[in-house]
Amino acid sequence: MASLIQRAGAPGPADALLKPASSNGDEGRCEPAPAIRRATIADIPQVHALIALNAKTGAVLPRTLENLYTTVREFQVCVDADTVIGMCALHVSNSTLAEIRSLCVDDRYEGRGIGSALTQASINEARRLGLGTVFALTYRVKFFQRLGFTVVEKSTLPQKIWTDCVHCHKFPTCDETALILRLQETPDQEGAASPPLLRVLR
Ligand SMILES: CC(C)(COP(=O)(O)OP(=O)(O)OC[C@H]1O[C@@H](n2cnc3c(N)ncnc32)[C@H](O)[C@@H]1OP(=O)(O)O)[C@@H](O)C(=O)NCCC(=O)NCCS
């Protein structure tokens, strides 16, 4: 939704995503595609800035820098060269359940499958951890349904409601929709094809 990249002037990273380097006069060599990988400490300031931008619209909850450093292992990031252009966190709620959190893609890169690939990377991580179900609270219902999630009553997520939600400024009048994905009932997408021009580093 929100962009941290200057729009004015010369073509930016989003243009580089679509153009081979030959368009810059460097014949025969292609720009590296954006890649999805686990976050590092060095990514966190950019993760913080992109979340802060999207939190202004209420699409995601704001996170402090301190909180992001302590939860760095929850994050997958999509990077174009050294620029973080998207991220998604997987927060374990209990022995069977985890939440997809802080999913954001820089708006210059939206609609290219990056958000889906980041979400899939977090689903793969949940599967690797041995969790049974992932859930999301969101306004982007169709986006998650396309990934196999189904809408449920929020009251079916008691652990979430009574731990984290009570600290949220939207509580108790949250208008987001709850969706879940039961991992045993969905095929393992690990190793599945990612969108063109997007690498997944494991
Ligand atoms: C939600 C969000 C992360 C999606 O990121 P994205 O990179 O645009 O996601 P995708 O490209 O995978 O999918 C977006 C749409 O583009 C379409 N799409 C996916 N790949 C595409 C491609 N290669 N070409 C064209 N369209 C494509 C999808 O059909 C999808 O449509 P849908 O949302 O109606 O299902 C992004 O819009 C965002 O940051 N929003 C603000 C924060 C937010 O709402 N976060 C969710 C909190 S739970």
Ligand as a Chemical Component Dictionary entry (heavy atoms), coordinates in Angstrom:
data_LIG
# 
_chem_comp.id                   LIG 
_chem_comp.type                 NON-POLYMER 
_chem_comp.pdbx_formal_charge   0 
_chem_comp.three_letter_code    LIG 
# 
loop_
_chem_comp_atom.comp_id 
_chem_comp_atom.atom_id 
_chem_comp_atom.alt_atom_id 
_chem_comp_atom.type_symbol 
_chem_comp_atom.charge 
_chem_comp_atom.model_Cartn_x 
_chem_comp_atom.model_Cartn_y 
_chem_comp_atom.model_Cartn_z 
_chem_comp_atom.pdbx_ordinal 
LIG C1  C1  C 0 -1.871 -6.983  1.033   1  
LIG C2  C2  C 0 -0.534 -6.827  0.343   2  
LIG C3  C3  C 0 0.573  -7.336  1.265   3  
LIG C4  C4  C 0 -0.536 -7.641  -0.954  4  
LIG O1  O1  O 0 0.770  -7.563  -1.528  5  
LIG P1  P1  P 0 0.987  -7.853  -3.089  6  
LIG O2  O2  O 0 2.419  -8.033  -3.329  7  
LIG O3  O3  O 0 0.281  -6.828  -3.874  8  
LIG O4  O4  O 0 0.235  -9.256  -3.206  9  
LIG P2  P2  P 0 0.077  -10.146 -4.518  10 
LIG O5  O5  O 0 0.694  -9.476  -5.679  11 
LIG O6  O6  O 0 0.549  -11.501 -4.177  12 
LIG O7  O7  O 0 -1.489 -10.199 -4.682  13 
LIG C5  C5  C 0 -2.225 -8.971  -4.812  14 
LIG C6  C6  C 0 -3.195 -9.076  -5.952  15 
LIG O8  O8  O 0 -2.460 -9.042  -7.150  16 
LIG C7  C7  C 0 -2.822 -10.173 -7.943  17 
LIG N1  N1  N 0 -1.568 -10.698 -8.482  18 
LIG C8  C8  C 0 -0.729 -11.573 -7.904  19 
LIG N2  N2  N 0 0.320  -11.826 -8.715  20 
LIG C9  C9  C 0 0.148  -11.080 -9.807  21 
LIG C10 C10 C 0 0.901  -10.879 -10.999 22 
LIG N3  N3  N 0 2.050  -11.523 -11.230 23 
LIG N4  N4  N 0 0.431  -9.995  -11.897 24 
LIG C11 C11 C 0 -0.718 -9.345  -11.681 25 
LIG N5  N5  N 0 -1.483 -9.487  -10.577 26 
LIG C12 C12 C 0 -1.056 -10.344 -9.663  27 
LIG C13 C13 C 0 -3.486 -11.159 -7.066  28 
LIG O9  O9  O 0 -4.558 -11.792 -7.744  29 
LIG C14 C14 C 0 -3.980 -10.331 -5.902  30 
LIG O10 O10 O 0 -5.325 -10.025 -6.022  31 
LIG P3  P3  P 0 -6.310 -10.145 -4.726  32 
LIG O11 O11 O 0 -5.697 -9.335  -3.606  33 
LIG O12 O12 O 0 -7.590 -9.606  -5.207  34 
LIG O13 O13 O 0 -6.326 -11.607 -4.379  35 
LIG C15 C15 C 0 -0.260 -5.341  -0.030  36 
LIG O14 O14 O 0 -1.328 -4.869  -0.816  37 
LIG C16 C16 C 0 -0.087 -4.430  1.168   38 
LIG O15 O15 O 0 1.021  -4.233  1.650   39 
LIG N6  N6  N 0 -1.220 -3.855  1.655   40 
LIG C17 C17 C 0 -1.160 -2.953  2.795   41 
LIG C18 C18 C 0 -0.960 -3.703  4.100   42 
LIG C19 C19 C 0 -2.001 -4.788  4.297   43 
LIG O16 O16 O 0 -3.189 -4.609  4.077   44 
LIG N7  N7  N 0 -1.519 -5.936  4.778   45 
LIG C20 C20 C 0 -2.342 -7.084  5.075   46 
LIG C21 C21 C 0 -2.448 -7.214  6.554   47 
LIG S1  S1  S 0 -3.042 -8.825  7.026   48 
# 
loop_
_chem_comp_bond.comp_id 
_chem_comp_bond.atom_id_1 
_chem_comp_bond.atom_id_2 
_chem_comp_bond.value_order 
_chem_comp_bond.pdbx_ordinal 
LIG C1  C2  SING 1  
LIG C2  C3  SING 2  
LIG C2  C4  SING 3  
LIG C2  C15 SING 4  
LIG C4  O1  SING 5  
LIG O1  P1  SING 6  
LIG P1  O2  DOUB 7  
LIG P1  O3  SING 8  
LIG P1  O4  SING 9  
LIG O4  P2  SING 10 
LIG P2  O5  DOUB 11 
LIG P2  O6  SING 12 
LIG P2  O7  SING 13 
LIG O7  C5  SING 14 
LIG C5  C6  SING 15 
LIG C6  O8  SING 16 
LIG C6  C14 SING 17 
LIG O8  C7  SING 18 
LIG C7  N1  SING 19 
LIG C7  C13 SING 20 
LIG N1  C8  SING 21 
LIG N1  C12 SING 22 
LIG C8  N2  DOUB 23 
LIG N2  C9  SING 24 
LIG C9  C10 SING 25 
LIG C9  C12 DOUB 26 
LIG C10 N3  SING 27 
LIG C10 N4  DOUB 28 
LIG N4  C11 SING 29 
LIG C11 N5  DOUB 30 
LIG N5  C12 SING 31 
LIG C13 O9  SING 32 
LIG C13 C14 SING 33 
LIG C14 O10 SING 34 
LIG O10 P3  SING 35 
LIG P3  O11 DOUB 36 
LIG P3  O12 SING 37 
LIG P3  O13 SING 38 
LIG C15 O14 SING 39 
LIG C15 C16 SING 40 
LIG C16 O15 DOUB 41 
LIG C16 N6  SING 42 
LIG N6  C17 SING 43 
LIG C17 C18 SING 44 
LIG C18 C19 SING 45 
LIG C19 O16 DOUB 46 
LIG C19 N7  SING 47 
LIG N7  C20 SING 48 
LIG C20 C21 SING 49 
LIG C21 S1  SING 50 
# 
